[in-house]
């Protein structure tokens, strides 16, 4: 059970394909408005709680900035989950004051429980299990480069981790293909996603439209990592129009080599600009 509004964004596939497309398309317009310093005041009078229970800064900063730029009120609420207050109590108190709850915390289950009790919509600003806003922002950037997202081929050189999982969730909601390439021990095997495949071979990489990475597990051996490292020479073998989006906290020398970060395919800074625009479009949809 999610919140009364039915407009939660806890897992990527909480939204249907048409809604995702409309949000991604709206992000293009908001990107232009941002560049022109002419943001619509579509959040005027809206009160947004920003709860950061697990560090990080990129998308939470973008949420705060976006809410204020569109005329809303954003307040940081230092809530801690699984500590002394129940999710039901936390939801009741927050519902007194806020129209939307944006939450970054470790456990997906904590967000799901909060959403089951809150009247206000709940937005997942990252958990250890998934990171739907990151994927939404990346898709908005890819959409700025393509006529459509349909048929997109995404390859993740990544273990079972939160960014990869949100791409798998996206493949449930949208007609795109996601392939995970990693040692078999790290394959995602508990999500029912017909457009998702796993492999230990690099073959799918060379026909990918988008390549993503995620941080490799602590304690993994260098021998395991090296065969799946993204380097400039590897990107040279991929399609000339491939978009490479490494996980922002890149561990150079492990999942990504230093020269890959300066390769023309690497478009991470430009893509992460769309975190702001996609999240703004999501908030507009939520309060509409």
C-alpha positions in Angstrom: 0.0 0.0 0.0 1.3 3.4 -1.0 0.2 6.9 0.1 -3.4 8.1 -0.4 -2.3 10.3 -3.3 -1.2 7.4 -5.5 1.6 9.6 -6.7 4.5 8.1 -4.9 7.9 7.5 -6.6 9.4 4.8 -4.4 10.4 2.4 -7.2 10.8 3.4 -10.8 7.9 1.2 -12.0 5.5 2.9 -9.6 4.8 5.1 -12.6 3.4 3.8 -15.9 5.1 4.3 -19.3 2.9 7.3 -20.3 3.5 9.1 -17.1 7.2 8.6 -17.3 7.2 9.8 -20.9 5.3 12.9 -20.0 7.7 13.7 -17.1 10.7 13.2 -19.3 9.3 15.4 -22.0 8.4 18.1 -19.5 12.0 18.0 -18.3 13.0 19.3 -21.7 10.9 22.3 -21.3 12.0 22.9 -17.8 15.7 22.7 -18.9 15.0 25.5 -21.4 13.2 27.5 -18.7 16.2 27.0 -16.3 18.6 28.2 -19.0 16.4 31.3 -19.6 16.1 32.0 -15.8 12.3 31.9 -16.3 11.1 29.0 -14.2 7.4 28.5 -13.9 6.0 29.0 -10.4 4.2 25.7 -10.4 5.1 24.8 -6.8 3.9 28.2 -5.4 2.3 27.5 -2.0 3.5 23.9 -1.8 5.5 22.7 1.2 8.2 20.0 0.6 10.0 18.1 3.3 13.6 17.1 2.4 14.8 14.2 4.6 18.4 13.1 4.3 19.1 10.1 6.5 22.0 8.7 4.5 24.4 11.4 3.2 24.9 12.3 -0.5 24.4 15.7 -2.0 23.6 15.8 -5.8 19.9 15.0 -6.1 19.0 16.4 -2.7 20.6 19.7 -3.5 18.7 19.7 -6.8 15.5 19.0 -5.0 15.9 21.9 -2.7 17.0 24.3 -5.4 14.2 23.2 -7.8 11.5 23.6 -5.2 12.6 27.1 -4.4 13.1 28.0 -8.0 9.5 27.0 -8.8 8.1 29.0 -5.9 7.7 26.3 -3.2 8.9 26.0 0.3 11.5 23.3 1.1 12.4 22.5 4.7 15.1 20.1 5.8 13.6 17.6 8.4 16.3 15.7 10.3 14.2 12.5 10.6 15.8 9.2 11.5 14.1 6.0 10.5 14.2 2.7 12.4 15.3 4.6 15.5 12.8 5.6 18.2 9.7 6.7 16.3 7.5 4.4 14.2 6.9 5.1 10.5 3.2 5.7 11.3 4.0 8.4 13.9 6.6 10.1 11.6 4.1 10.1 8.7 1.3 11.6 10.9 3.6 14.4 12.1 4.9 15.2 8.6 1.4 15.2 7.1 0.5 18.1 9.4 3.0 20.3 7.6 4.0 19.0 4.2 2.5 18.3 0.8 5.4 16.1 -0.5 8.0 14.1 1.4 11.4 13.7 -0.4 13.5 11.1 1.4 17.0 9.7 1.1 17.6 6.8 3.4 19.3 3.5 3.5 16.5 1.0 3.5 13.9 0.7 0.8 11.6 -1.0 3.3 11.6 2.2 5.5 10.4 4.3 2.5 7.7 1.7 1.6 6.5 1.8 5.2 6.4 5.6 5.4 4.5 5.7 2.1 2.0 3.2 3.4 1.1 5.5 6.3 1.6 9.0 4.8 -1.2 11.0 3.0 1.5 13.1 1.3 3.3 11.6 -1.7 6.7 10.0 -1.0 9.7 10.4 -3.3 12.7 8.2 -3.2 15.8 10.3 -3.3 18.0 7.2 -3.0 18.2 4.0 -1.0 20.8 1.2 -0.9 18.4 -0.8 -3.1 17.5 1.6 -5.8 17.9 5.2 -7.0 14.9 6.0 -9.3 15.5 9.8 -9.5 19.1 9.2 -10.9 17.7 7.0 -13.6 14.8 9.4 -14.4 17.4 12.2 -14.8 19.6 10.1 -17.0 16.6 9.2 -19.2 15.6 12.9 -19.5 19.2 13.6 -20.7 19.1 10.7 -23.2 15.7 12.0 -24.4 17.3 15.3 -25.1 19.6 13.5 -27.5 17.1 11.1 -29.1 13.6 11.3 -30.6 12.3 8.5 -28.4 13.3 6.3 -25.5 11.5 3.3 -27.0 13.9 0.5 -28.0 16.8 2.0 -26.0 19.6 -0.5 -25.3 21.2 0.0 -21.9 24.2 -1.9 -20.6 25.3 -1.8 -17.0 28.8 -2.9 -16.2 27.9 -3.2 -12.6 27.2 -5.5 -9.7 23.8 -5.8 -8.0 23.6 -2.3 -6.7 21.1 0.6 -6.5 21.7 2.4 -9.8 21.6 -0.8 -11.8 18.5 -1.9 -10.0 16.7 1.3 -10.9 17.5 0.7 -14.6 16.1 -2.8 -14.2 12.9 -1.2 -12.7 12.8 1.2 -15.7 12.8 -1.8 -18.0 9.7 -3.0 -16.3 7.9 0.3 -17.0 9.3 1.2 -20.4 10.0 -0.7 -23.7 13.8 -0.6 -23.3 16.3 -3.4 -22.9 18.7 -3.5 -20.0 21.7 -5.9 -19.8 23.8 -6.4 -16.8 27.4 -7.4 -17.4 29.4 -8.6 -14.4 30.7 -11.7 -12.7 27.9 -14.1 -12.2 28.0 -13.9 -8.4 26.8 -10.2 -8.6 23.9 -10.7 -11.0 20.5 -9.3 -10.2 18.3 -12.4 -9.9 15.3 -11.4 -7.8 13.4 -8.9 -10.1 10.8 -10.1 -12.5 11.7 -8.0 -15.6 11.2 -9.5 -19.0 13.3 -6.8 -20.7 16.3 -7.5 -18.5 19.2 -9.9 -19.1 22.4 -10.8 -17.4 25.8 -11.8 -18.9 29.4 -12.4 -18.1 30.4 -11.5 -21.7 31.1 -8.0 -23.0 29.3 -8.6 -26.3 26.2 -6.6 -25.6 28.4 -3.6 -24.8 29.3 -2.9 -28.4 25.8 -2.3 -29.6 24.6 -0.3 -26.5 23.0 3.1 -26.8 23.8 3.9 -23.1 26.5 2.4 -20.8 26.2 2.8 -17.1 28.4 1.7 -14.2 28.0 1.4 -10.4 30.6 1.1 -7.7 32.0 -2.4 -7.3 31.6 -4.2 -3.9 34.2 -3.6 -1.3 36.5 -6.6 -1.0 36.2 -7.6 -4.7 39.5 -8.8 -6.1 41.3 -6.7 -8.7 41.4 -9.8 -11.0 37.6 -9.9 -11.1 37.3 -6.1 -11.6 39.8 -5.6 -14.3 37.9 -7.6 -16.9 34.9 -5.4 -16.5 36.6 -2.0 -16.3 35.4 0.7 -18.7 38.4 2.2 -20.4 38.9 4.6 -23.3 40.1 1.8 -25.6 36.9 -0.2 -24.7 34.7 2.8 -25.5 36.5 3.2 -28.8 35.1 -0.2 -29.8 31.5 0.8 -29.0 29.0 2.7 -31.2 30.2 6.2 -32.1 27.1 7.7 -30.6 27.1 5.7 -27.4 26.4 7.7 -24.2 28.6 6.6 -21.2 27.2 7.6 -17.8 29.5 6.4 -15.0 28.2 6.3 -11.5 29.1 9.8 -10.1 31.2 8.5 -7.1 33.5 6.8 -9.6 36.3 4.7 -8.2 39.1 5.5 -10.8 41.2 2.5 -11.5 38.4 0.0 -10.6 35.1 0.2 -12.5 36.3 3.1 -14.7 39.8 4.0 -15.9 41.0 7.6 -15.7 41.1 7.9 -19.5 37.5 6.8 -19.9 36.4 9.9 -17.9 37.8 12.2 -20.6 36.5 10.1 -23.5 33.9 11.9 -25.8 31.4 9.2 -24.9 31.5 10.2 -21.2 28.7 12.7 -20.7 28.1 12.4 -17.0 28.2 16.1 -16.0 25.8 17.1 -18.8 23.5 14.2 -17.8 23.5 15.0 -14.2 22.3 18.6 -15.0 19.0 16.8 -15.9 18.6 15.5 -12.3 17.3 19.0 -11.6 15.0 19.2 -14.6 13.6 15.7 -14.2 13.0 16.0 -10.5 11.3 19.4 -11.1 9.0 17.7 -13.7 8.3 14.9 -11.3 7.3 17.3 -8.5 5.1 19.2 -11.0 3.3 16.0 -11.8 2.9 15.0 -8.2 1.2 18.2 -7.2 -0.9 18.6 -10.3 
